Amino acid sequence: MQLSEAIRKRILELMKENNIKTINAVTNLAGISNTLNDFMLGKVELLKLDTLLHICEAFNIELYEFFHNPLFKDVQYEKNK
């Protein structure tokens, strides 16, 4: 699985676990711009680490908890297009 796909799936998984219905709600909780919307739509390839940290804060988890998931076991980095 590509890294961006694994991150998207993990965000959706955390949204479901936390009963958060929309990406905009995560964006508001995280206090970040529309970068997350663009990422989830595939318009942005990867998120900055500090953006991901804010997303983790929105879910009230640590960064290591985000990546401590089977989705990231065999993840691959997509090469620049």
N, C-alpha and C positions, 0 to 999 in steps of 0.2 A: 504494500500500500504506500502511496506517496505521502510525504509528510503533511502537506496541506490538507489532504483528504482526511488523514487521521485527526488532525486538529479540529477540522470542521465537525467530524463525527463526535469527538469528545465534547465539544461545546454543546452540540445538540443533546447529547447524553446528559450532561450536567443541567441543561435547561429542563429536561424532562424530570430529572430527580428533584429539582427545586421548584417544580411547577411554574416555570417561567415560560410564558406563551410566545413571546416575540424577541427577535434579535434587538429591536429598539429598546426593549425593557432591559436587556443585558447592557446595552450601550449606556443607558441612563444610570443604571446601578454602578457601572464601572467608571463613569465620568469620562468617557472617551468619545472621540468624534465618530463620524460615519465609517471609519476604517473597517470596523467589524462588519458592517453591512456589505461593504465592497468585497471584503474577504469571503464572506459566506456566499456571495453571488459569483465568486470566481474572478472578480475584476482585479483583485490584488492577490498575488501569488502566495506571499507569506506575511505573517504579522511580526512586528518588532517584539523583542522580548519584554520590553517595558509595557507594551500594550497588553500582552498576554498576562503579565503580572497583575494589571488592573482588572482584567477579566476574572482572574482567579480570586481577587479580592471581592468581586461582585458575587461570586459563588461561595465566599467565605472558606476558601481552601488555600493551601500553600502551593507554590509552583510545582514542587516535587509530587504533590498529590495529583496534579493535572496529568503529568506524564507517567505516573505509576499506574498504568492501565495496559491491558493486553493489546489495545490498538497500536501501541508504539513498539511492540516486540520486534517486528520485522520491517519497520518503516524504512522507506528509501527517500532520499532527497532528490527532488526533481531538478534536472539540470536546466540552466538558462536556455530559453528558446531562441 
